Protein backbone atom coordinates (compact mmCIF):
# COMPACT_ATOMS: atom_id res chain seq x y z
CA UNK A 1 0.00 0.00 0.00
CA UNK A 2 1.27 3.48 -0.84
CA UNK A 3 2.00 5.99 1.93
CA UNK A 4 -0.58 8.71 2.47
CA UNK A 5 0.45 12.26 1.72
CA UNK A 6 -1.03 14.86 4.05
CA UNK A 7 -0.37 18.58 3.53
CA UNK A 8 -0.69 21.06 6.36
CA UNK A 9 -0.78 24.85 5.93
CA UNK A 10 2.67 26.46 5.78
CA UNK A 11 4.39 23.07 5.82
CA UNK A 12 5.69 20.74 3.20
CA UNK A 13 3.70 17.58 2.57
CA UNK A 14 4.65 14.83 4.97
CA UNK A 15 4.38 11.15 4.33
CA UNK A 16 2.94 8.88 6.94
CA UNK A 17 2.80 5.13 6.92
CA UNK A 18 -0.80 4.02 7.33
CA UNK A 19 -1.80 2.46 10.62
CA UNK A 20 -2.46 -1.29 10.87
CA UNK A 21 -6.24 -0.79 10.79
CA UNK A 22 -6.04 1.07 7.50
CA UNK A 23 -3.88 -1.67 6.00
CA UNK A 24 -6.36 -4.37 7.07
CA UNK A 25 -9.35 -2.35 5.87
CA UNK A 26 -7.60 -1.70 2.56
CA UNK A 27 -6.93 -5.42 2.10
CA UNK A 28 -10.59 -6.23 2.82
CA UNK A 29 -11.74 -3.54 0.40
CA UNK A 30 -9.34 -4.78 -2.27
CA UNK A 31 -10.61 -8.34 -1.86
CA UNK A 32 -14.23 -7.17 -2.02
CA UNK A 33 -13.57 -5.20 -5.22
CA UNK A 34 -12.06 -8.29 -6.86
CA UNK A 35 -15.27 -10.29 -6.36
CA UNK A 36 -18.29 -9.33 -8.45
CA UNK A 37 -21.16 -9.01 -6.04
CA UNK A 38 -24.64 -7.94 -5.24
CA UNK A 39 -26.13 -5.04 -3.31
CA UNK A 40 -24.76 -6.38 -0.01
CA UNK A 41 -21.23 -6.37 -1.43
CA UNK A 42 -21.73 -2.77 -2.46
CA UNK A 43 -22.91 -1.86 1.04
CA UNK A 44 -19.95 -3.72 2.56
CA UNK A 45 -17.52 -1.90 0.24
CA UNK A 46 -19.07 1.46 1.15
CA UNK A 47 -18.74 0.64 4.85
CA UNK A 48 -15.08 -0.29 4.44
CA UNK A 49 -14.45 2.96 2.55
CA UNK A 50 -16.06 4.99 5.34
CA UNK A 51 -13.99 3.13 7.94
CA UNK A 52 -10.79 3.93 6.02
CA UNK A 53 -11.72 7.61 5.81
CA UNK A 54 -12.42 7.71 9.56
CA UNK A 55 -9.02 6.17 10.32
CA UNK A 56 -7.33 8.65 7.98
CA UNK A 57 -9.02 11.51 9.80
CA UNK A 58 -7.83 10.08 13.11
CA UNK A 59 -4.25 10.01 11.82
CA UNK A 60 -4.34 13.68 10.85
CA UNK A 61 -6.13 14.75 14.05
CA UNK A 62 -3.59 13.05 16.32
CA UNK A 63 -0.76 14.68 14.41
CA UNK A 64 -2.33 18.10 14.90
CA UNK A 65 -2.55 17.64 18.69
CA UNK A 66 1.23 17.62 18.94
CA UNK A 67 1.71 21.08 17.45
CA UNK A 68 0.79 24.49 18.84
CA UNK A 69 -2.78 24.14 17.72
CA UNK A 70 -5.01 26.91 18.97
CA UNK A 71 -2.19 29.30 19.82
CA UNK A 72 -1.17 32.52 18.15
CA UNK A 73 1.69 32.48 15.71
CA UNK A 74 4.78 34.28 17.07
CA UNK A 75 4.18 37.26 14.77
CA UNK A 76 0.57 37.53 15.94
CA UNK A 77 1.54 37.44 19.61
CA UNK A 78 4.24 40.04 19.02
CA UNK A 79 1.83 42.34 17.17
CA UNK A 80 -0.85 42.02 19.85
CA UNK A 81 1.50 42.67 22.78
CA UNK A 82 3.22 45.55 20.97
CA UNK A 83 -0.17 47.09 20.21
CA UNK A 84 -1.30 46.79 23.83
CA UNK A 85 2.01 48.17 25.12
CA UNK A 86 1.77 51.15 22.78
CA UNK A 87 -1.81 51.85 23.91
CA UNK A 88 -1.49 51.34 27.69
CA UNK A 89 -2.93 54.76 28.47
CA UNK A 90 -5.90 54.42 26.14
CA UNK A 91 -8.78 52.05 25.70
CA UNK A 92 -7.84 48.85 23.87
CA UNK A 93 -10.70 47.02 22.19
CA UNK A 94 -10.76 43.35 21.33
CA UNK A 95 -11.74 44.25 17.77
CA UNK A 96 -8.51 46.25 17.39
CA UNK A 97 -6.42 43.33 18.61
CA UNK A 98 -8.26 40.91 16.35
CA UNK A 99 -7.67 43.20 13.38
CA UNK A 100 -3.95 43.52 14.17
CA UNK A 101 -3.61 39.72 14.26
CA UNK A 102 -5.94 39.12 11.30
CA UNK A 103 -8.29 36.89 13.32
CA UNK A 104 -11.88 37.08 14.50
CA UNK A 105 -12.43 38.44 18.00
CA UNK A 106 -13.44 35.11 19.50
CA UNK A 107 -10.59 33.23 17.80
CA UNK A 108 -8.10 35.86 18.95
CA UNK A 109 -9.30 35.73 22.56
CA UNK A 110 -9.00 31.94 22.76
CA UNK A 111 -5.64 31.85 20.96
CA UNK A 112 -4.18 34.66 23.09
CA UNK A 113 -5.11 32.85 26.30
CA UNK A 114 -3.72 29.57 24.95
CA UNK A 115 -0.46 31.37 24.08
CA UNK A 116 0.03 33.42 27.26
CA UNK A 117 -2.05 31.70 29.90
CA UNK A 118 -4.04 34.88 30.58
CA UNK A 119 -6.81 36.76 28.81
CA UNK A 120 -5.94 39.88 26.82
CA UNK A 121 -7.64 41.99 29.49
CA UNK A 122 -5.53 40.44 32.28
CA UNK A 123 -2.35 40.85 30.22
CA UNK A 124 -3.20 44.51 29.68
CA UNK A 125 -3.89 45.06 33.39
CA UNK A 126 -0.59 43.41 34.31
CA UNK A 127 1.28 45.61 31.81
CA UNK A 128 -0.44 48.73 33.15
CA UNK A 129 0.46 47.83 36.72
CA UNK A 130 4.09 47.18 35.69
CA UNK A 131 4.22 50.66 34.13
CA UNK A 132 2.62 52.12 37.26
CA UNK A 133 5.29 50.48 39.39
CA UNK A 134 8.01 52.12 37.25
CA UNK A 135 6.31 55.50 37.55
CA UNK A 136 5.93 55.08 41.31
CA UNK A 137 9.65 54.37 41.64
CA UNK A 138 10.86 56.98 39.16
CA UNK A 139 9.41 60.14 40.60
CA UNK A 140 6.93 62.10 42.62
CA UNK A 141 3.98 61.83 40.26
CA UNK A 142 0.63 61.97 42.08
CA UNK A 143 -1.38 58.73 42.10
CA UNK A 144 -4.20 60.33 40.11
CA UNK A 145 -1.75 61.24 37.34
CA UNK A 146 -0.25 57.72 37.38
CA UNK A 147 -3.77 56.29 37.11
CA UNK A 148 -4.41 58.48 34.06
CA UNK A 149 -1.04 57.67 32.43
CA UNK A 150 -1.61 53.94 32.82
CA UNK A 151 -5.10 53.93 31.31
CA UNK A 152 -7.29 53.80 34.42
CA UNK A 153 -10.36 56.01 34.48
CA UNK A 154 -9.83 57.14 38.07
CA UNK A 155 -7.48 56.73 41.00
CA UNK A 156 -9.84 54.47 42.97
CA UNK A 157 -10.03 51.99 40.08
CA UNK A 158 -6.24 52.09 39.74
CA UNK A 159 -5.85 51.46 43.49
CA UNK A 160 -8.30 48.52 43.46
CA UNK A 161 -6.57 46.84 40.52
CA UNK A 162 -3.08 47.53 41.92
CA UNK A 163 -4.08 46.02 45.29
CA UNK A 164 -5.64 42.95 43.64
CA UNK A 165 -2.52 42.24 41.56
CA UNK A 166 0.30 43.35 43.87
CA UNK A 167 -1.35 42.76 47.23
CA UNK A 168 -0.95 46.25 48.67
CA UNK A 169 -1.97 49.79 47.81
CA UNK A 170 0.15 51.87 45.41
CA UNK A 171 1.10 54.34 48.16
CA UNK A 172 2.21 51.60 50.57
CA UNK A 173 4.12 49.83 47.79
CA UNK A 174 5.87 53.08 46.88
CA UNK A 175 6.84 53.82 50.51
CA UNK A 176 8.22 50.28 51.00
CA UNK A 177 10.35 50.50 47.84
CA UNK A 178 11.80 53.92 48.57
CA UNK A 179 13.05 53.09 52.07
Buried (B, 14 or more C-beta within 10 A) or exposed (E): EEEBEBEEEEEEEEEEEBBEBBBBBBEBBEEBEEEEEEEEEEEBBEBBBEBBEEBBEEBEEEBEEEEEEEBBBEEBBEBBBEBBBEBBEEEBEBEBBBBBBEBBBEBBBBBBBEBBEEBBEBBBBBBBBBBBBEBBEEEEEEBEEBBBBBBBEEBEEBBEBBBEBBEEBBEEBBEEEEE
